[in-house]
Amino acid sequence: MAVKEKIVSRDFKEYVREVNPDVGLDESIKGLTPEKIEKTIKAVLGARTARIRAVLETCIHCGLCSKACQWYLSNDGDPSYAPVAKMRMTIWEMLKRDGKVDAEFIKQCARIVFTECNICHRCSMYCPYGLDVTFIIGLVRRVCFVLGVVPQRQMDQDHAHATTLNQVWLGQNDWLDTMQWQEEEVGAEYKDLRIPIDKEGAEVMWLPLGAEPKTGIYHIERTAKIMHAAGIDWTVPGKDVWDSSNMPMFLRDFATMQRIVRGLFDNAIRLRIKKMVLTE
Amino acid sequence: MFDFIRDPSLYNLVRGPLVWIAFFVFIGGSIFKIRAMYIMARNEKAVLPFINGKAALRSLLHWVIPFASRNWRLRWPITTLTFVFHIGLVFLPLFLLSHNILIHESWGITWWTVSEGFADAVTLLVIFSCVAFFLRRVFASEVKFVSSSSDFLILAISFFPFLTGFLAFHELLLPYKWMVILHMIFGEIMLMAIPFTRLGHMFYFFMTRTWMGSQFALWNSKDW
């Protein structure tokens, strides 16, 4: 096995990682200026609200959160993967330097918060104070997102959501076509099986993940069979938004995130359904 | 207080006016900090509507009872140290005989006290926990990585009142009177530092746990 090249962080000598090129990080930092970075950090972290202060002023740096983190555990207890270490290497440093950090630092932050944290909230379950470390990581993600420094794959999903309101670039005609095609497919097996589109007053509205009509089409067929067998009065929305995955939330792209949630609820109100059923 | 005006010695200064100042700063500062946090939480509209009293209480109870939460059980040595340290730190000064005598001299009131031998043992345990915490900060990799000078400072702030108290009681190192003066000064520093350093976790603990307990109840999950 070839030995991968390692880099040691300029700011933290304990932070040693394999070189992992990503266009979203390597190229996007080229356009950053110190002024732009400072302005962004101050815009996101400037109004030090209760939830930020509570974490920063309470955390006693005890390291008890470390055993909660799957990154820490699966890297043989490397201290730079501990949740508190991730705060130290990102937000504490940003505030200590009053936002005067360079592009290289932002790239390192983006690598930490996007690729070494799953924002799963387990650290809050292990913290004696129940501090919301995930919220802080989210703020750093917000800083990186506003600066455009996001791993390419995640940024692409966000763009897909912003453009088509689903994560797989599926147009509305393709969505409707897929539903009708699946109805035809199962029709051969079950009598009277329908995939009702835009049925007003239905009991249940089913909202798939974007990948299901795109690459996991058999899921739709199976969901239809289950609904049919259980005798549930169900429907799928014929208009956007139908994709219940909310990737912009993970980037803290608030504008797109809100459009998706609002779109889902708009559909629910329009069709006067009683329950939303989401995949996953 | 009036002793100091009659006889302005260092002892009467730390025994009189400085105690008043320390308690004023400690209580006033704490109320100010709690109030400020509450107002900020109210302005941040996403906090107060989601507070769930019952869930918060359950979460709090699981974390103030030793070994009641998963992380306390996973790390039993640290859990034992933490509880011994905090119980000693908060309750020993309240129920110490000599502290009660001082209050009796000033105001003529007393309450329960613990025996001197027991107090001595608890003091030693607190000192031992402080040393253990210090060693953990220096040698445990995950703690070392996030430790800065302020962490050692707040550890020292809580360590010295107990050390000087112990030395004064046994009349070691310095004459009793000087050691007691040092002990009072360190105690007053600790009280005044609580609201304005991360020792404020003394009261923030209850607020942050309330918030997280409520959040996890919302997600139908336990946070202990």
Interface residues (C-beta under 8 A of the other chain):
Chain A: E14 T49 A50 R51 R53 A54 V55 E57 T58 C59 I60 H61 C62 G63 L64 S66 K67 A68 Y72 G77 P79 S80 A82 V84 A85 R88 H121 S124 M125 Y126 C127 P128 Y129 G130 L131 D132
Chain B: M37 M40 A41 N43 E44 V47 S59 W63 R70 N71 L74 R75 I78 T82 A140 S141 E142 V143 K144 F145 V146 S147 S148 D151 I154 R198 G200 H201 Y204 F205 M207 T208 R209 W211 M212 G213 Q215 F216 W219 S221 K222 D223 W224
